[in-house]
């Protein structure tokens, strides 16, 4: 699907990588890579891992996964899941009708081994997995995901894709998460005159603005103070 070159952090050597769609034959390697990354996290709450059963569902057709391989070994992957009628469908959290919930896809876990970070693999996989989806199906409309508010790399990754923070609530047994949304056929235009900057840690004020119809659209770091930029949408333009 795609070939590129990256730099291995350990010794700064250049290596060639290949990207391809993952299958059930890759399941054990996927689980190993996920566990390696989990073991490196100081705060395990910042990443919601997938179970073997969840990966199996995706790899058997209820989703789509792409992997990055270096010298035949999996070093990064990204997953989409089609939740359908599952109770975890984020369309329920967003008040979508049952029919619209069937048009929801979830951006699930995105993993890069520590030694291969800094090469833009998350961004490259984001582009490729969505391209693969759009080229093979037209039945989906809403791209949704959850992100821990203080998982900054993941949050920046999702916002860079044009997703908006539309809700903040407790998910996954009481863990705080942003819910982000992007519509595939509609471009949201925000009213920059309504911009408000809220400290990242002020979840209460962020929740208040989201309940008033604001969207979170940008993460910023000013004078070592992390904040989220909010604004109200003013128009929706069809991409068709």
Secondary structure, DSSP 8 states (H G I E B T S, - for coil): -EEEEEE-TTT--EEEEEEEE--GGGHHHHHHHHHHHHHH-S-GGG-----HHHHHHIIIIIEEEEEEEETTEEEEEEEEE--TT-TT-HHHHTT--HHHHTTEEEEEEEEE-GGGTTS-HHHHHHHHHHHHHHHH-----EEEEEE-TT-HHHHHHHHHTT-EEEEEEEETTTEEEEEEEEESSEEEEEEEEEEEEEETT-HHHHHHHHHTTEEEEEEEEETTEEEEEEEEEEEEEE--
